[in-house]
Amino acid sequence: MKQKSISLIAIVALFLAGAFMPVVLKQYHLNMLTEIIIFSLYAVSYNLLLGYAGLLSFGHAAFFGLGAFATAVAVIHIPGISLWNVMLIGIAATLVCGFVLGGLLLRHKGSYFALLTMAFNALFYAVATKWHSVTGGDDGLSLTRPDLALGFTTIPMNSLTNFYYLTLVIMGASILFCWYFTHTAMGQTVLLMRENEDRMKFLGYNTNISRLILFTFTGVIAGFAGVFYTLHFQFVSLSAVSIDMTTAVLLMAFVGGTKTFWGPILGAFVYIILQNYLSNITDRWPLFMGIIFVFMVLYVPGGLSNVIMNAWQRLFGKKDNNGDNAAGVEEVTS
């Protein structure tokens, strides 16, 4: 309970700090911070799949890209559509896709599952490339953000500051909901399934249904991040559904650490900042990102969050086994 209280205080503090960012940051840095928040949700969704359920996916970008393209198509082809309906369309598309793909892919485990997710991601990429009349193909799709209708007033979304606040509230609430999900019975069930699925089956749990619910849920969350990705850049291209987008979220998760819920958020922060600054210095920035990834896997397998936690424990006390830890089954079984 103490750890949860600390987490809630930290969440409130982050929201308050985020609310003041437009006052202290320039437009360029505010734009980068908005991107970090969007990719934080994307990274969190992937970590629920990998860190909590132990499912390595190479096709998570399929959901991210589907949400991104569904948003662009809805805004372009449905005149006057509201921003709320755009979000609902993105969520609905990824919900159906996640449920169908989950029913097909979750019959397999381990490397077979990973390779099949990669194959379906390649299929989505091929469809996006060839279906030029809908997706724009190599040219991508440009759009203008719809205004936010609140009933009593309308907030223009052509302002980066206004969109930043919308992103902070909606994406922040989504991340908070994911955190809450990990503390529900369903979230704890998924965690225990990863540790000992046979025992869970013996106790009467339908592990297939639980895994399907989680897969669908993470797909919807990734797709929702894709919705805001398109709204933020007001453009979507094939890169949103490419294997590079899955590689990016893998980097975020591993650099930040998959053992904690907040690790991938830290990873998204580091990744976006490094990508922006390295790309300004050299065209070979992916090489340096790859070197960082290899270094983290070899020498810091727990990620940056593990380094911070160890430093905190050495400075302020003993290790608490009841923390927000994806590997901390002690919290579930105690």
MOZIHU-V457621 format. One record per residue. N is the residue number from 1. RES is the residue in one small letter. PSI is psi as a letter, one per 20 degrees, with the letter a starting at -180 (NA if undefined). Layout:
N&RES&PSI ; N&RES&PSI
This chain:
1&m&h ; 2&k&g ; 3&q&h ; 4&k&h ; 5&s&g ; 6&i&g ; 7&s&g ; 8&l&h ; 9&i&g ; 10&a&h ; 11&i&g ; 12&v&g ; 13&a&g ; 14&l&h ; 15&f&g ; 16&l&g ; 17&a&g ; 18&g&h ; 19&a&h ; 20&f&i ; 21&m&g ; 22&p&h ; 23&v&h ; 24&v&i ; 25&l&q ; 26&k&r ; 27&q&h ; 28&y&g ; 29&h&h ; 30&l&h ; 31&n&g ; 32&m&h ; 33&l&h ; 34&t&g ; 35&e&h ; 36&i&g ; 37&i&g ; 38&i&g ; 39&f&h ; 40&s&g ; 41&l&g ; 42&y&g ; 43&a&h ; 44&v&g ; 45&s&h ; 46&y&h ; 47&n&h ; 48&l&h ; 49&l&g ; 50&l&g ; 51&g&h ; 52&y&g ; 53&a&i ; 54&g&k ; 55&l&o ; 56&l&o ; 57&s&p ; 58&f&j ; 59&g&k ; 60&h&h ; 61&a&i ; 62&a&g ; 63&f&g ; 64&f&g ; 65&g&h ; 66&l&g ; 67&g&h ; 68&a&g ; 69&f&h ; 70&a&h ; 71&t&g ; 72&a&g ; 73&v&g ; 74&a&g ; 75&v&h ; 76&i&g ; 77&h&i ; 78&i&n ; 79&p&p ; 80&g&j ; 81&i&q ; 82&s&q ; 83&l&h ; 84&w&g ; 85&n&h ; 86&v&g ; 87&m&g ; 88&l&h ; 89&i&g ; 90&g&g ; 91&i&g ; 92&a&g ; 93&a&g ; 94&t&h ; 95&l&g ; 96&v&g ; 97&c&g ; 98&g&h ; 99&f&g ; 100&v&g ; 101&l&h ; 102&g&g ; 103&g&h ; 104&l&g ; 105&l&h ; 106&l&j ; 107&r&i ; 108&h&q ; 109&k&r ; 110&g&c ; 111&s&h ; 112&y&g ; 113&f&g ; 114&a&g ; 115&l&h ; 116&l&h ; 117&t&h ; 118&m&h ; 119&a&g ; 120&f&h ; 121&n&g ; 122&a&h ; 123&l&g ; 124&f&g ; 125&y&g ; 126&a&g ; 127&v&g ; 128&a&h ; 129&t&g ; 130&k&h ; 131&w&m ; 132&h&h ; 133&s&h ; 134&v&g ; 135&t&i ; 136&g&i ; 137&g&c ; 138&d&h ; 139&d&h ; 140&g&a ; 141&l&p ; 142&s&q ; 143&l&r ; 144&t&p ; 145&r&p ; 146&p&q ; 147&d&q ; 148&l&o ; 149&a&p ; 150&l&j ; 151&g&f ; 152&f&i ; 153&t&r ; 154&t&p ; 155&i&p ; 156&p&p ; 157&m&j ; 158&n&i ; 159&s&p ; 160&l&h ; 161&t&g ; 162&n&g ; 163&f&h ; 164&y&g ; 165&y&h ; 166&l&g ; 167&t&g ; 168&l&g ; 169&v&g ; 170&i&g ; 171&m&h ; 172&g&g ; 173&a&h ; 174&s&g ; 175&i&g ; 176&l&h ; 177&f&h ; 178&c&g ; 179&w&g ; 180&y&h ; 181&f&h ; 182&t&i ; 183&h&j ; 184&t&r ; 185&a&h ; 186&m&g ; 187&g&g ; 188&q&h ; 189&t&g ; 190&v&g ; 191&l&g ; 192&l&h ; 193&m&h ; 194&r&h ; 195&e&g ; 196&n&n ; 197&e&h ; 198&d&h ; 199&r&h ; 200&m&h ; 201&k&h ; 202&f&h ; 203&l&i ; 204&g&j ; 205&y&p ; 206&n&n ; 207&t&h ; 208&n&g ; 209&i&g ; 210&s&g ; 211&r&h ; 212&l&g ; 213&i&g ; 214&l&g ; 215&f&g ; 216&t&g ; 217&f&g ; 218&t&h ; 219&g&g ; 220&v&g ; 221&i&g ; 222&a&g ; 223&g&h ; 224&f&h ; 225&a&h ; 226&g&h ; 227&v&g ; 228&f&h ; 229&y&g ; 230&t&g ; 231&l&h ; 232&h&g ; 233&f&i ; 234&q&k ; 235&f&q ; 236&v&p ; 237&s&a ; 238&l&h ; 239&s&h ; 240&a&h ; 241&v&j ; 242&s&r ; 243&i&h ; 244&d&h ; 245&m&h ; 246&t&g ; 247&t&h ; 248&a&g ; 249&v&h ; 250&l&g ; 251&l&g ; 252&m&g ; 253&a&g ; 254&f&h ; 255&v&g ; 256&g&h ; 257&g&p ; 258&t&i ; 259&k&i ; 260&t&q ; 261&f&h ; 262&w&i ; 263&g&g ; 264&p&h ; 265&i&g ; 266&l&g ; 267&g&h ; 268&a&h ; 269&f&g ; 270&v&g ; 271&y&g ; 272&i&g ; 273&i&g ; 274&l&g ; 275&q&g ; 276&n&g ; 277&y&h ; 278&l&h ; 279&s&h ; 280&n&h ; 281&i&g ; 282&t&q ; 283&d&i ; 284&r&k ; 285&w&h ; 286&p&h ; 287&l&g ; 288&f&h ; 289&m&h ; 290&g&h ; 291&i&g ; 292&i&g ; 293&f&g ; 294&v&g ; 295&f&g ; 296&m&g ; 297&v&g ; 298&l&g ; 299&y&h ; 300&v&m ; 301&p&h ; 302&g&i ; 303&g&r ; 304&l&h ; 305&s&h ; 306&n&h ; 307&v&g ; 308&i&g ; 309&m&g ; 310&n&g ; 311&a&g ; 312&w&g ; 313&q&h ; 314&r&h ; 315&l&h ; 316&f&i ; 317&g&a ; 318&k&r ; 319&k&p ; 320&d&o ; 321&n&i ; 322&n&k ; 323&g&r ; 324&d&n ; 325&n&p ; 326&a&h ; 327&a&i ; 328&g&m ; 329&v&i ; 330&e&h ; 331&e&h ; 332&v&h ; 333&t&i ; 334&s&NA
